[in-house]
Amino acid sequence: MTTRKTMTEETPKKKPIKITEKQEELLRKIANAIATRRMSSPTIFFLESVQPLNFIASQFMAYVEPFLTFVLPRDAYNDIQQVLEQRKGIDYFLDILEDEEFKFQKHEKQVRQDIKNMKKMEKIAKAEKKEFLKKLKKAEEEK
């Protein structure tokens, strides 16, 4: 799915940019929302294509801040803007997005496996129930 280096749980997390824990948490929330909606690929494609314009985008965000902070919380908006001002900000967000996508896919795979196992268990339970009813019927006939 991804063309970039995918982070796994074992790889140490490097912070190539100056970022606070609050900003990292906000980026993870956004990345998780994107991953759960299965929009990671289009988002990665878009961000990779506009990456050279990240500083311009952050300055544009400063320009439209009075209008957009009616809809978004001001702190979150400013945090996103501060991350975009840094040259490696989009790269860092893409790493987080790919990490969240990996976690989401892993979770989805586990859910599919659980469903498959439940169906197998249902089949076995039906077969055992059928055998039990046959034995019960046989026992009643012998009486």
N, C-alpha and C positions, 0 to 999 in steps of 0.2 A: 504494500500500500504506500509506504513512504519511501522517498528517495534519499532522505537525510538520515543521519546516524540516529537510530532509535535508542532512547534511554531505557534501561531496564532497572529493576529494583536493586541489582547488585552494583551498578555503576555509581561511583560517588558523584554527588551533585556539586558542580562547580558553578560559581556565580561570576560570569565574565563581566557583569555590569554591576553598578551600584544599585542595590534594590533592598527595600525593607521587607520584613516578614509580612507586613500588611499588604504590600504590593504583590508579593509572591502569592499570598493567599487569594487575592483578587484575581490574579492571572490564572491560578489553578481553577477557581470557580468558573471563570469565563471558558477556559479550555474544557472543563468537564461538561459544561452546558453544550458546547459545540460538539464534543465527542458523543454525548448521549443522543444528540439529534442527527448523528451520522453526517455531519457537515465538515469533517476534518479535511478531506481531500480538496473541496473547493476553497476552504479557508486557507489551507497551505498554499495552494496555487495562487490565490489572490495576494497573499502576503509576500510570497516570494517575488511576484511580479512588481509589487510596489515598494519593495524593500529599499531601493535607493532613495525613495522619497519620504522616508520615515521622519526626518527632521522637519521637512515642509509640512507633513501631516500634523505633527505636534504643534507647529506654529498656527496652522489653520484651526486646530482644536482650541488654541488660546483665543483666537478671533471669535469663534462661535460659542465660546463657553457661556456667556450670559443667556443664550437661548437654550442650550442643551441641558444646563443644570436645573431647568424647570422639570425635566424628565428624569435625569440621572442624579444620584447623590453627588454633591460637589467634591467630597473627598475622593470617591472612587474615580471620578472624572479626572481630577488632578493627578492621581496616582498613575492612571493610564497615560496621561500626557507626559509625565516625568519619565516613564519607561520608554516611550517613543522618542523622546529627545536624545536618548543614548544610541550610539551607532549600532550596537549589538542588541538593542532592545527587542527587535522583531525576531532575531535569531533565538534569543532566550525564550521568547513566548512560543516560538515554533517547537523548541525542544520540550517545553512543558506540554504543549498541545499533543505532540507525538507520544509523550509519556502517558497522558490521560487516555489517548486513543488505544494504546497498548493495554492499559488496565481495563478499559471498557471491553475490548475484544476478548481479553482473558476471562472476564466475568461472563460475557455472553456465551463463550465456549463452555464454561462450567454449567451455566443454566441449561444449555442444550443437552449436555451430557446427563444432567439430573433428570430432565424430562424423558430422555431415552431410557434411563434406568427405571423411572417410575412406570413407563409403559411396559417394560419387561416384567416388572414386579406385578403389574395388573394382569398380564397374560398368565403368569405362573399362578397367581391367586385364583383366577377363573378356572384354570385346569385343576387345581387342587380342590376347589369348591365342587366342580363337576364330579371328580373322583369320590369325594366325600358323600355327595348326594347319591351316587351309584351304590356305595357301600351301605349307606343308610337304608336305601330302598331294598337292597338285597337282604339286609338284616330284618326288615319289617316283613318281607315275603316269607322268610324262614320261620317266623313266629306263628 
